[in-house]
Amino acid sequence: MTFEPLRSLSIVIPAYNEEKRLPGTLDRVLAWLDRRALGFSELIVVDDGSRDNTAGVAESRPPVRVLRNPGNRGKGYAVRHGMLDARGDWVLYSDADLSTPIEEADRLYDAAMKSGAAIAIGSRAVDRSLVTVHQSSFREYSGRAFNLVMRTITGLPFSDTQCGFKLYRRDAAQKVFSRQKLDGFSFDVEDLYLAKKAGVKAIEVPVHWANVEGTKVSMGQGIKSFTDLVRIRMGR
């Protein structure tokens, strides 16, 4: 069975104080898009109220398109802003550190085509042998605890909702992100929960992943993520 090749793609990168890391990331993504030679492609950087020159760095690399949040609103807000503004038939959001290589986008797309899914999420948990550089033991065990609580409260079947590498068909992105309420780091769970309620098929796909130091998640934000699960379940 053959599937329609990927022809139209938007890539959204949320960025907060990423002026040092962003140049290499943008060069790599733009080079990959050039090699793929898609019918339509765009790279969107969403500046989440950075205090450094993140927006300027992105604007200095055409054809990168820059969206600016009204201040530091949170990763969930930034991703939503970019996903709703994207013009491609498929929309990928990727963390600025490229802990998942941009080349893995093809793996998500192929899996979506084979399964008929409108959403394909990258996962570090389905095949842990693909993780080449691990987080600290504390962060890994905290992540597993979060996932256990998440599955219990929301009923979602996924092993890893927090990998920052997810592909949405554009109509699914519009349906899900237009309903998203959370601006913080729990937005991934909320979006997948909204997709489930709307009958939008999502699948989990193992991807290569290597931890990159410089996380923006504080201890307080991590704790809040647990309480957000209840809000998601209650639809608030």
Buried (B, 14 or more C-beta within 10 A) or exposed (E): EEEEEBBBBBBBBBBBBBBEBBBEBBEBBBEBBEEBEBEEBBBBBBBBBBEBBBBEBBBEBEEBBBBBBEEBBBBBBBBBBBBBBBEBBBBBBBBBBBBBBBBBBBBBBBBBBEEEBBBBBBBBBBEBEBBEEEBEEEBBEBBEEBBEBBBEBBEBEBBBBBBBBBBBBBEBBBBBBEBBBBBBBBBBBBBBBBBBEEEBBBBBBBBBBBBBEEBBBEEEBBEBBBEBBEBBBEEE
